Amino acid sequence: MTHYISLLSEKMPSWTWNLLVILFALLMGILIKAIAVPLVKKQSSSYTKYSVIRSVIRHFSKIFSFFIPLLVFNALLPFTRFNTATHLVVSKITEILFVGCFAILIIRIIRVFEDYLYHRFDISKENNLRERKIRTQIVFIRKLLVSIIILVALAIVLLSFDNMRKIGAGLLTGVGIGGIIIGFAAQKSLGNLLAGFQIAFTQPIRMDDVLVVEGEWGRVEEINLTYVVVAIWDKRRLVLPINYFIEKPFQNWTRTTAEILGTVFLYTDFAVPIDKLRDKLTSLLQANSLWDGQVNVLHVTDLREHTMEIRCLMSCRNSGQAFELRAHVREEMIKYISTNYPESLSRTRVSLSTNDGNSPLVNDHTV
């Protein structure tokens, strides 16, 4: 077979043969992908929610479109008819591309494993504290491994050049002073990286945690090596350095559990019947699926000069449901009071008296 290919290559011009080799490598890659991918997809079609095969297709489809032609071209490289200088350049480029492809393949393998862990520890369920702990560590470790793989691949590529090896040997003599200078220059970045390690394993915050930070309510959307992205409720994004969560105080509403107490404050006249309001709150909560059935309390929490403060306390499974339930209770309680006890809305009383001081006049003004 090798002898036949050599004879065939000698029957045509060098540039034509080299072009045919490149085209053959490309066609082989397209053909293998066109045959393999549909077969694998058909095999994985029976899985409804998660499939390792589907994950492999999603992550490896694009890189295989490049890797397979490169593999075929590398196998046929000894049969090409480049001149010596061109052959050296092509060989070096092929070597560098192989290093890049293998680095990407390793990263894709990590992503496939990450997909499996995401399926194994699903955060879509209601009580997901353990899953969010593990997912936070998965994300950080994956990003750290990807960074290491990229650095190693770049080092391999650079060290494949003789000139770079000589430069590296020369730099070793000044590595002590250079290390000190780089240490001072990168002090902030290294601090953020170490803070990232601390957050990944001590976990003051986790993926999908609900935070109040810098006066904003939001969920942890990304935890990167040096910064954290918080998705604010109005679709803005708050980006903070990761050491912020080590050095400064913030509120974490889902640190141990997603359950939360919601409060609604009402300001009414002193004459409002408290027992009737308490019964109404109970009926509202029992009729609403957002209430988790645990806490249902109505108290008079303050008496002010003109109004009485009433606090409705209720429990919910998470902060999102608490917001919706509070809004519903607030609207319905005000509607109930204004319909059944309109005289019990907040009022301002003014007492007037005649000149002789014996006949006071009282005027009530509803606020």
Secondary structure, DSSP 8 states (H G I E B T S, - for coil): -HHHHHHHHHTS-HHHHHHHHHHHHHHHHHHHHHHHHHHHHHHHTT-SS--HHHHHHHHHHHHHHHHHHHHHHHHHGGG----HHHHHHHHHHHHHHHHHHHHHHHHHHHHHHHHHHHHHS-TTSSS-HHHHHHHHHHHHHHHHHHHHHHHHHHHHHHHTSHHHHHHHHHHHTTHHHHHHHHHHHTHHHHHHHHHHHHHHHH-SS-TT-EEEETTEEEEEEEE-SSEEEEEETTS-EEEEETTHHHHS--EETTSS-S-EEEEEEEEE-TTS-HHHHHHHHHHHHHT-TTEEEEEEEEEEEEE-SS-EEEEEEEEESSHHHHHHHHHHHHHHHHHHHHHH-GGGB-EEEEEEE-TTSSSEEEEEEE-
